Amino acid sequence: MEAPETAQPIFAGEFRHAMDGKNRVTIPSRWRKGEVDEFFAIPDLDGGFLMVMPPEAFRRVADKVEQDARLTPPERRKFTRQFYSRSQHLVSDKQGRIVIPEEHCNQLELHGEVVLAGNHARFEVWNPDRWEKAFEEDSPTFKHVLGVLGI
């Protein structure tokens, strides 16, 4: 079992933060492990949000791809190439802020206020209008799964 100070946080909750003119946004303190944290960000262009994950979760993606027998070697290579070339390494400053790359801001319309939404081993950065729409569209599925699981 990992020691509490090195345990990976569970990203839960929804936070609204303003991005400054340098595309910096503050990561909620409960999502940070130390004075300076490291993340990897990759846009989900179909979903319209930025996936942000710690190095451990980022590495698990490559492990899953390598271990998935349904994928052919060319599919693995092509996916890995795309996944890593589209990703950006982000390091927080001492105030807990990360800089969202300009290209991701433009692709995903991330300007001014953004929504940071927890998603267990990662978090997502959303344009508030897209977040509201996705949240509303996903609510029936959420309620259905709650019922199926008996929660």
C-alpha positions in Angstrom: 0.0 0.0 0.0 1.3 3.4 -0.9 2.1 6.0 1.8 -0.5 8.7 1.9 1.9 11.4 0.8 2.7 9.6 -2.4 -0.7 8.2 -3.1 -2.3 9.4 -6.3 -5.2 11.8 -5.7 -8.6 10.9 -6.9 -9.8 13.7 -9.0 -13.4 14.4 -7.9 -15.5 17.6 -8.0 -16.2 20.4 -10.3 -14.4 23.8 -10.1 -14.7 27.0 -12.1 -11.6 29.0 -12.4 -10.6 32.0 -14.6 -7.6 31.5 -16.9 -5.3 34.5 -16.9 -3.9 36.2 -20.0 -1.0 33.6 -20.1 -3.5 30.7 -20.1 -2.7 29.8 -16.5 -5.3 28.0 -14.4 -5.1 27.0 -10.8 -5.4 23.3 -10.0 -7.6 22.8 -6.9 -5.4 22.2 -3.8 -6.9 18.8 -3.1 -5.8 17.6 -6.5 -2.2 18.6 -5.9 0.5 16.4 -4.4 3.2 18.8 -3.6 4.7 22.3 -4.2 5.1 21.6 -7.9 3.1 18.9 -9.7 3.5 17.4 -13.1 0.7 16.5 -15.6 0.2 15.5 -19.2 -2.6 17.1 -21.3 -4.2 15.8 -24.4 -7.2 17.2 -26.2 -10.3 15.0 -26.7 -11.4 16.6 -29.9 -14.6 14.5 -30.2 -15.7 15.4 -26.6 -14.4 19.0 -26.8 -12.3 19.0 -23.6 -8.8 18.7 -22.4 -7.8 15.5 -20.6 -5.2 16.2 -17.9 -3.5 13.3 -16.1 -0.6 12.7 -13.8 2.4 10.8 -15.1 1.2 7.5 -13.6 -2.1 7.6 -15.4 -0.4 8.7 -18.6 2.0 5.7 -18.5 -0.9 3.4 -17.9 -2.3 4.4 -21.3 0.8 3.1 -23.0 0.7 -0.1 -20.9 -2.9 -0.7 -21.8 -2.2 -0.3 -25.5 0.8 -2.7 -25.4 -1.2 -5.3 -23.5 -4.4 -5.2 -25.6 -4.4 -8.3 -27.8 -7.2 -6.8 -29.9 -4.8 -4.3 -31.4 -2.4 -5.1 -34.2 1.2 -3.9 -34.0 0.6 -1.2 -36.6 -2.5 0.0 -34.7 -0.4 0.2 -31.5 2.3 2.2 -33.3 -0.1 4.6 -34.9 -2.1 5.2 -31.7 1.0 5.7 -29.6 2.5 8.1 -32.1 -0.7 10.2 -32.2 -1.3 10.0 -28.5 2.2 11.2 -27.5 2.6 13.7 -30.3 -0.7 15.4 -29.4 0.1 15.5 -25.7 1.8 18.3 -23.8 3.9 18.0 -20.6 2.7 20.5 -18.0 4.4 21.5 -14.7 2.6 23.6 -12.1 4.2 26.6 -10.5 4.4 27.1 -6.8 0.9 28.7 -6.8 -0.5 25.4 -8.3 -1.1 26.8 -11.7 -0.5 25.1 -15.0 -0.3 26.8 -18.4 -2.7 25.4 -21.0 -1.0 25.4 -24.4 -2.3 28.0 -26.8 -3.0 25.4 -29.4 -5.2 23.5 -27.0 -7.0 26.7 -25.9 -7.8 27.5 -29.5 -8.8 23.9 -30.5 -11.2 23.6 -27.5 -12.3 27.3 -27.1 -10.8 27.5 -23.6 -10.6 31.2 -22.7 -11.6 33.2 -19.7 -13.5 31.0 -17.3 -13.0 27.2 -17.5 -14.5 24.2 -15.7 -12.2 21.6 -14.1 -14.1 18.4 -13.8 -12.8 15.4 -11.9 -12.8 12.1 -13.6 -11.2 9.6 -11.1 -7.5 9.2 -12.3 -7.6 12.4 -14.4 -9.4 15.6 -14.7 -10.8 17.5 -17.6 -10.8 21.2 -18.6 -13.9 22.4 -20.3 -15.3 25.4 -21.9 -18.3 26.2 -19.5 -20.9 26.1 -22.3 -19.7 22.8 -23.6 -19.5 21.4 -20.0 -23.1 22.4 -19.3 -24.3 20.8 -22.5 -22.3 17.6 -21.9 -23.4 17.4 -18.2 -27.1 17.7 -19.2 -26.7 15.1 -22.0 -24.9 12.7 -19.7 -27.4 13.0 -16.8 -29.8 10.3 -18.0 -27.0 7.8 -18.4 -25.6 8.7 -15.0 -29.1 8.2 -13.4 -29.5 4.9 -15.3 -26.1 3.5 -14.1 -26.8 4.6 -10.5 -30.0 2.5 -10.7 -28.3 -0.5 -12.3 -25.6 -0.4 -9.6 -28.1 0.1 -6.8 -26.4 3.3 -5.6 
